[in-house]
Amino acid sequence: MVMLDAVYHLATNTAVHINYMAVKFTLILLILFLTTFWVGKGFNHGLFSIILGPIIFYIYYIFADPTLNREIFKLDESFGYIFLHILVFAISYYVFYQITSNKNISKKIKIAGTALILSLTIVGLDSAYELLKTQLITNNEELVVKALNFDTTLYFIFSLITIIFISYYYIQNIKLKISTIVLATILLNLLIFQDLTRSFSTILTSSLPQLLFRYYTK
């Protein structure tokens, strides 16, 4: 959910800021976790989460003290962004719910949904690493919000979707499947960003989502 939102902001040249992304991630985690923990998962629970989340985002943007110069950095505190966030929530929740709960879904569609979720998660974690690293090194907000690029991020996402789909479709052994995706992510990251440290950080960012996904969707 957070990464789909971030891609939109990169495409429209509005700020992708580490502090705001952290707030969004925390709010989404709490909303979804507490909803599913207390009342379960399903169509109605999904609708509740999809609508509640963006409303809470909007309240936060209205009342929180700005941490960026709003004359330079455009953010999504306008009312219209509620509907964008609802759409992002709906797409993410629907895809995840279908591949984990729909027993009649075809193998190809299930793998495609899995590839989409895992690729967005991996790229999201990698982006968070890059934003945080830039923040710590420069302590310059103008440089931090320029740390990500729309074209390279999109290329990274679609390349990972392809790699994960092929791996999940053709490789049956779980350990070999995960290892293949981790190695491919490292090489892909190195090819795109040419940053050795960042590439090796994907050992964690590409393996952890796969292990969690496998554990919670058995």
C-alpha positions as MATLAB code, in Angstrom:
seq = 'MVMLDAVYHLATNTAVHINYMAVKFTLILLILFLTTFWVGKGFNHGLFSIILGPIIFYIYYIFADPTLNREIFKLDESFGYIFLHILVFAISYYVFYQITSNKNISKKIKIAGTALILSLTIVGLDSAYELLKTQLITNNEELVVKALNFDTTLYFIFSLITIIFISYYYIQNIKLKISTIVLATILLNLLIFQDLTRSFSTILTSSLPQLLFRYYTK';
ca = [
       0.000    0.000    0.000;
       2.758    2.426    0.961;
       4.834    1.633   -2.115;
       1.940    2.090   -4.555;
       1.368    5.474   -2.957;
       5.084    6.304   -3.178;
       5.178    5.396   -6.887;
       2.307    7.822   -7.500;
       4.172   10.604   -5.675;
       7.332    9.913   -7.673;
       5.330   10.014  -10.900;
       3.719   13.352  -10.000;
       6.919   14.867   -8.564;
       5.485   15.293   -5.068;
       7.645   14.595   -2.044;
       8.482   11.078   -0.920;
       9.738   11.862    2.571;
      11.038    9.230    5.002;
       9.196   10.637    8.029;
       5.839   10.738    6.272;
       6.348    7.293    4.784;
       7.114    5.968    8.265;
       3.902    7.517    9.589;
       1.889    6.012    6.735;
       3.428    2.590    7.279;
       2.713    2.726   11.029;
      -0.890    3.821   10.529;
      -1.543    1.158    7.884;
       0.018   -1.528   10.072;
      -2.067   -0.546   13.106;
      -5.324   -0.164   11.156;
      -5.017   -3.495    9.368;
      -3.608   -5.413   12.320;
      -6.149   -4.189   14.850;
      -9.063   -4.642   12.423;
      -8.116   -8.211   11.536;
      -7.119   -9.040   15.115;
     -10.423   -7.905   16.616;
     -12.984   -8.699   13.928;
     -11.191  -10.846   11.302;
     -10.553  -10.449    7.598;
     -13.189  -10.258    4.905;
     -14.974   -7.982    2.462;
     -16.648   -5.765    5.095;
     -13.522   -5.620    7.246;
     -11.539   -4.624    4.165;
     -13.994   -1.838    3.336;
     -13.726   -0.551    6.902;
      -9.913   -0.484    6.727;
      -9.857    1.006    3.219;
     -12.035    3.968    4.272;
     -10.724    4.448    7.818;
      -7.043    4.569    6.833;
      -7.184    7.541    4.435;
      -9.443    9.472    6.822;
      -6.873    9.038    9.595;
      -4.142   10.102    7.146;
      -6.129   13.259    6.353;
      -6.644   14.092   10.032;
      -2.933   13.608   10.636;
      -1.935   15.924    7.767;
      -4.349   18.623    8.917;
      -3.214   18.767   12.537;
       0.441   17.643   12.468;
       3.188   20.255   12.518;
       4.889   20.442    9.105;
       8.402   18.976    9.056;
       9.089   20.291    5.550;
       8.896   23.677    3.923;
       5.519   23.419    2.195;
       6.473   26.184   -0.224;
       9.122   23.856   -1.647;
       7.726   20.405   -0.962;
       4.231   19.459   -2.032;
       2.585   16.745    0.056;
      -0.769   15.003    0.064;
      -2.677   16.826    2.790;
      -5.394   18.005    0.386;
      -8.827   16.393    0.758;
      -8.715   14.870   -2.729;
      -5.875   12.561   -1.765;
      -8.264   10.625    0.476;
      -9.685    9.039   -2.665;
      -6.216    8.165   -3.980;
      -5.403    6.465   -0.680;
      -8.724    4.602   -0.733;
      -7.851    3.305   -4.220;
      -4.366    2.234   -3.092;
      -5.828    0.467   -0.041;
      -8.488   -1.235   -2.136;
      -6.070   -2.586   -4.761;
      -3.615   -3.900   -2.167;
      -6.217   -5.427    0.128;
      -8.113   -7.024   -2.752;
      -5.018   -8.630   -4.302;
      -3.753   -9.969   -0.982;
      -7.177  -11.195    0.110;
      -7.751  -12.989   -3.183;
      -4.452  -14.866   -3.238;
      -4.723  -15.913    0.403;
      -8.450  -16.677    0.688;
      -9.843  -17.495   -2.766;
      -9.522  -21.264   -3.242;
     -10.758  -21.118   -6.856;
      -8.174  -18.681   -8.133;
      -5.940  -19.986  -10.940;
      -2.269  -20.727  -10.327;
      -1.047  -18.041  -12.746;
      -3.206  -15.303  -11.216;
      -2.209  -16.321   -7.694;
       1.482  -16.245   -8.596;
       1.068  -12.902  -10.390;
      -0.582  -11.429   -7.276;
       2.160  -12.857   -5.091;
       4.818  -11.406   -7.408;
       3.165   -7.975   -7.267;
       2.980   -7.946   -3.467;
       6.499   -9.260   -2.917;
       8.076   -6.961   -5.506;
       6.384   -3.866   -4.054;
       7.451   -4.903   -0.556;
      11.057   -5.552   -1.580;
      11.318   -2.254   -3.477;
       9.615   -0.469   -0.576;
      12.165   -1.759    1.923;
      15.012   -0.932   -0.447;
      13.626    2.591   -0.918;
      13.301    3.050    2.845;
      16.957    2.028    3.190;
      18.041    4.554    0.575;
      15.938    7.386    2.051;
      17.168    6.697    5.583;
      20.810    6.433    4.452;
      20.549    9.751    2.610;
      18.885   11.360    5.631;
      21.628   10.189    8.011;
      24.501   11.130    5.697;
      23.294   14.531    4.460;
      20.654   15.657    6.961;
      19.340   17.651    4.014;
      15.637   17.311    3.247;
      16.015   18.601   -0.295;
      18.489   15.826   -1.092;
      16.470   13.150    0.719;
      13.295   13.696   -1.303;
      15.369   13.402   -4.487;
      16.916   10.080   -3.444;
      14.353    8.069   -5.419;
      13.687    8.209   -9.145;
      10.406    7.246  -10.794;
      11.869    5.540  -13.876;
      14.397    3.393  -12.002;
      11.869    2.507   -9.291;
       9.326    1.409  -11.886;
      11.966   -0.592  -13.762;
      13.020   -2.246  -10.486;
       9.403   -3.175   -9.657;
       8.528   -4.657  -13.054;
      11.825   -6.552  -13.268;
      11.192   -8.070   -9.840;
       7.609   -8.989  -10.741;
       8.946  -10.908  -13.757;
      11.710  -12.630  -11.770;
       9.410  -13.610   -8.893;
       6.676  -14.854  -11.227;
       9.108  -17.080  -13.133;
      10.690  -18.364   -9.916;
       7.356  -19.181   -8.265;
       5.991  -20.754  -11.421;
       8.909  -22.996  -12.357;
      10.839  -23.658   -9.119;
       9.161  -26.029   -6.670;
      11.825  -26.225   -3.965;
      11.137  -23.444   -1.435;
      14.768  -22.851   -0.418;
      15.941  -22.748   -4.014;
      13.067  -20.429   -4.931;
      13.862  -17.935   -2.162;
      17.606  -18.115   -2.840;
      17.066  -17.477   -6.558;
      14.969  -14.381   -5.876;
      17.466  -13.038   -3.306;
      20.399  -13.496   -5.692;
      18.453  -12.004   -8.620;
      17.460   -9.003   -6.471;
      21.074   -8.370   -5.488;
      22.245   -8.503   -9.111;
      19.310   -6.417  -10.341;
      19.893   -3.778   -7.667;
      23.599   -3.651   -8.528;
      22.816   -3.319  -12.246;
      20.315   -0.496  -11.748;
      21.877    1.534   -8.916;
      25.538    0.437   -9.094;
      25.818    0.633   -5.311;
      27.467   -2.431   -3.761;
      26.379   -1.683   -0.176;
      22.799   -1.072   -1.238;
      22.829   -4.239   -3.321;
      23.918   -6.403   -0.400;
      21.297   -4.801    1.852;
      18.757   -6.539   -0.399;
      19.823   -9.863    1.134;
      17.623   -8.838    4.049;
      15.024   -6.790    2.178;
      14.334   -9.560   -0.337;
      14.498  -12.606    1.944;
      12.484  -11.311    4.918;
       9.272  -10.522    2.951;
       9.384  -13.958    1.316;
       9.831  -15.764    4.631;
       7.032  -13.767    6.282;
       4.744  -14.265    3.294;
       5.357  -18.005    3.330;
       4.869  -18.254    7.102;
       1.569  -16.367    7.169;
       0.040  -17.833    4.002;
       0.625  -21.551    4.613;
];
